[in-house]
Amino acid sequence: MTTIMKALIFDRDGVIINSEALTIDAARKAFKKLGYDMPDSDIPHIIGHSSTKYTEYFLTKWEFNSDEFREMMREFYYKRLDKSLLFSETITLIKKLYKNNVTMGITTSAGFDGTLQV
């Protein structure tokens, strides 16, 4: 029996876009603007975690307005998002699926401002 894929949903961050460096840089810039230097030892508290989770972690270290921090991070993140590296293997797969008329979607828990060109 042959199974035919009819649709596929891709996550944006970490699947289509290599966004780890972008997220770290945005956090560093936001904290710098708030008067804090984020050490490399804090990177594991960001990667693979939601902004809510890592914001809670940093609130145990420093005093800052979490809404202000998230807004600054969002601003720094989206200023550079269109320059982020794409995973070429994922883009190749998307193009093959498109040629074979497979319905595709994109999702993210990080929010989305703008368009993604592949």
N, C-alpha and C positions, 0 to 999 in steps of 0.2 A: 504494500500500500504506500502510495506517495502522498506526502503532506506538502501542501503549497502554502507558503507564507503569504498572507493577505495584507498584513499591516505590521509596522514596526515603529516603536516610539523610542527616540533617542533622548538621553539626558544631555544637556548642554555642557555643564562644567565637568571636566574630567573624562568625558567621552568624545565630545566634538572639539571642545576648546581646552587647551592646556592652561588652566586658570590658576594653578597653585601659586606661581610666582606673582601673578597679578593681585591675588587676594592678600598675600603677605605684604607686598609693596603698599597696597591701599591701607592696610592696617597700620603699617609703620608710619606712613605719612599722616594718617589721622591722629595717631598717638603723638607724633612729633608736634602737630598743630595744637594738641592739648597739653603739651609740655612734658611728655614722657618719651623715653627711648626704649623701644621694644627689643630685648635681646634675642639672639638666635635660639636660646633655650625655650622660648615661648612659642616657636613655630609649630611644634606638635599639638599645641592646644588650639590651633587654627585649622590646619589641614584635616579635611574629612569631617569637620564639625560644622554645625549650623552657626550662623552669626549670633543667635540667641545664646547658644552654649558657650562660645568663646567670649562673648561680651560678659556673661556671668563670671567666667574665670577671671578676666581682667579687672572686674569690679572688686574681686577679693584682694587685688594687688594695689589698685589705684582708685582715687576718687575722680569720677567724671560723669557727665551726663550721657547716659547710654543712647538716647535718641540723637543727640548731637554727634556722637561718635559714629553711629550707623549711617547718618546722613553724610558725614564727611567721607566715610568709607565708600558709600555708594557713588558719591561724586568722583572720587579718585579712580574707582574701579571702572566706571562707565566711560571716563575720559580715555582710557587705554584699551577698552575691550575690543574695539575694531582692529587693534594692532596685535592682539594676542595670537599665539601660535595655534593653528588647528592641527589635529591629529590626522595626518595624511591618509592613514589606513582607513579611518572612519569616513573621510571624504570620498575615498575610492569606493567603499562599500555603498555609501549613499548614492553615488552616481550610478553604480550597477543596479541597485534596487530601483532607482528612478527609471532607468532604461527598460526594466522589466515590469514597469507599471505597478510596483508595490507601493501602497499607500504608506506615507510616513508622517510622523509628527515629531515635534520637539517639545521638551518639557524642562523646567528648572524650578528649583525651590528658591533660587537666588533673585528672582525678578527679572525683568527684561525691558530695556529701554532701547528701542531701535530695531534694526533688521540684521539678519545674519546672511551674508552672501557666501555661497559655496560654488 
